[in-house]
Amino acid sequence: MTVLEREDLQNLLVRIDERVKAIQEDIREINESRRCATNQIKIRTLERLVWGCLATVGALGARMLLEVVR
């Protein structure tokens, strides 16, 4: 591979990288504009359920540990 071919390939890679970054930014903007409030409410509810279950399991584990220690 000659020096000119390497430079051409490097320039091509730089242009491809810039184009990929531009596409990623476009996708990010589309995703931000398409967020649905209903989905956010559902996700928030699911998060609360998960944290509630984790807290319950933690409390039950602590209670069992306390009973074992006694």
ABEGO torsion letter per residue (X at the ends): XBAAAAAAAAAAAAAAAAAAAAAAAAAAAAAAAABBAAAAAAAAAAAAAAAAAAAAAAAAAAAAAAAAAX
